């Protein structure tokens, strides 16, 4: 009976991914600016500069948490993940297709993490209502996230993925129906085994959907330290389950930052 149940879960997962793929024409797209190319080279080096059991992948919301140019957030990153050998592979401004390009061009090759935390889609939503409408945009972006998830799992088939819901955008609350629609759709990609879904938006917002004071930076888009504390608290039970207790020593690669910040 357990084998039949597991097969049923995998079948449902495959159907959900296939349904999303049929609605997506996602193609991997590189960022054309020199700074993004430097960041990609930096992340390629990081991928093989230490041991990475926990791999966080995304855009600037992920990047800032473990970046040298945000020292207060980096201090919290180290306190949160020390002993789990965590690597931060976020890059600012990336859309789903840009993250897919980075994955297809080596940032996950040979890393073999045990757990991958994936958050993508914030920049695809943007801060304006999409011209194709809420439902079409939700379907389009969630389909892209589904393809990115499949690409990640193909390159790291042994890893468990924690798929994060897109965080609220306080810079324009009018786009929240798009975010909610995406989150509802990508939640269906989780099978509770190889893919877990985690949405922390209720901990970041009040009953009326507005952001709680102090959770986001002044741009109302990127988490402030209290927001990252919420994220850490939500991740910790899953990471303890999947990785076990933190080791006393950490062998993660050194943190990186925005190459332009060093000029």
N, C-alpha and C positions, 0 to 999 in steps of 0.2 A: 504493500500500500504506500509506503514512503517513496519507493522508486517511482510509482505512478504519479504521486503528488509532485515530485520534483520535475518529472517530465512535463507535467501540465504547466508548471510555473515557467519552465524554459520555453514552452510552446507559446504561452501568452506573451512572454517578453519578446520573442521573435516576431510575433504578429504585430505588436505595438511598434517595433522598430521599422518593420516593412511598411506599415501604414504611413508612418511619418516620412519615410524615404520617398514614397510615391508622390508626396506633396512638396518635396524639396528639390531644388536644382542647385544645391550648395556646391560650390567649387572652392578649393583651397586658393587663397589669395595672399600674396606677401604684402607687407607694408613697404612702401617704396622709399621712405625717408631714410637717410643715412643713420640716424640715431637708432631707429628700430632694427636696422641690420646689425649695428654694433651690439645692441642688446641681445639679438639672436645668437651672435657669436659668443657673447658672454655666457648665455644660458647653455649653449652646447658644451662649453668648457666646464661649467658647473655640473652638468649631468655626469661627468666622469671624474670629478675632483674629490669625491668622497663616497660614503655609503648612503644610499637613499632608500629607506623603507617606507617613508611617507612622502608623497609627491603631490604638491598643491599646484593646480593648473588653472589659469584664468587670465583676467585682464588686470587693470590697476587696483581693483578692490582686493584681489589676491596679492598683487605685487607689493603694495605699500606695507602690508603686514610684516614682511620679512626683508625689507629693503634698507640698505645702509643710509639712504637719504631721509629716512623717517626713524631716527634713533629711538624715540619713545616707543613706537610700535614694534621695532626690532627687539627691544628689551623684553616686551611682552611675548613676542614670538618665541624667543629663546626660553623664557620661563614656562611657556605652554608646551613646547615640543621637545625640549631637551631630553635625550634618552630614547627618542623615537626616530632619530636620524631623518629629519625633515628637510626637504628642499622646496624652495619657492620658485615656481616657474610661471609667474604672472608677468604680463607686459601691458602697460597703459595704452588705452585707446583701441585695443584689439576687439574686433568683432569675432563672431564664431568662425567665419571663414579664415581669419588671420591666425587664430589659435590652431585650427586644423592644418594650416600651412606649416606652422612651426613644428607640429607633431610629425607631419609628413617629411620634414627636413631635419630629423635627427634628434630632437630634444628629449625624446623618450626611448630612443634606440639603445638597447643594452643596459638600461637602468634597472629593470626588474624590481620595481617597488612592490611592496605588499599591499599598500593602500594608496589609492588616488582620490584626492578631493577635487572635484571639478565644479567650477562655477563659471558660466558663460552666458552671454546674451544681453547684458546690460547696455552695451553700446549699440547693439542691433535695435533695441527698443528706442533709444534716443530720448530726447526730452520734448518731442512734438508728436501729436497724434499722427499715425501713419496714413499716407494717402490711400492705401488699399483697405483701410478699415480695421477695426479691432479684431474681428474674428479671423480675417485673412492673415493679418500680421502675426497673430498668436499661432496660427497653424504653420506659417512659413518659418518663423523663428524656432518654434519647438521642433520642427522637422530638422532644421539645421543642427540643433543641439543633439538630437537623436543620432545624426550621422557622425558628429564629433565623438559622442560616447562610443559608438561602434568602432571608430578609428582608434580610440584610446584602448579599448578592450582587445582589439586585434593585435596591437603592439605590446600589450602587457596582459596577456590572457590569464595569468595567474593572480593578478591583482583584484582586490575588491574595490569597487568604485563607490564613493559617497557623492552622489549627484545633488548639488545644492540648488534650491530655488533661487530665482533672481530676487535681489533685495529691492526694497521700495525705493522709488526715485522721488525724493521730496522736492527736487528742482522743478517738477511739474506733475502734481498729483493726477492730472487728467490722463496720464499714460498708465495709471495703475490697472485699469481693466485689461490692457494688453499683457502686463506682467502677470496678473492673476490667471489669465487664460493660458499663458505659456506654462506657468507653474502647475496648473491642473493637468495639462497634457504630459509634461515630462515626468510627473509623479507616476504615471502609468508605466514608465520604463523600468521602475524598480521591481525586482523580484524578491527582495528581502534576503538574498543570498550573495550573489555576485554584484548586485547593484542595490545600494540603499539610497533612499531619497530623504533629504533633510531640508526643511523650510523653517527659518528662524524669524520670519517677518512678524509673527504675533508678539515676539519678545522685543521687537524694535518699535512697535507702533501702539498707539492708544486704541480704545474701543472704536473710535470714529475713523481709524485708519491713518491718522496723522502721526508723524514721527515723534517718538518720545524725546524730550529735551536732552541734548548732549550725546545722542546716539550717533549722529552724523557730523562731519566737518561742516564748515561754513557753506560749502557748495551744496549741501543737502543730498549728496550723492555717495561720497566715500565715507565709510565708517570712521568715527573717532575711536579713541581707545575704549570707551564703554561698549561700543558696538562690537569691537573685536573680542572683548571679554564675553559678550553674549555668544558669539560664534564659537569661541573656545569651549565654553561651558556646554554647548550643544554637541560639539564634536567629541568631547572627552569620553563619555560612556561608550560610544561606538569604537573609538580608538583603543580603549582598554579591552574591549571585547575582541577586536581584530588583531591588535598588536601586543596585548599583554601590558604589564606594568612598565613604566619607563626604566631604562637601564641607568646605571650611575654614570656611565660615560656616553658621550655622543660622538658619532663619526660622520655627521652630515657635512657637506661641502660648505665652505665659507659663504656668507651672504653676499649678494651683489646689489647693485643700485642702478640708477639711471645714468648711463654713460655721459650724458650732457651735463650732469651735476658736477663732474670732475673737471670740466673745462674752465 
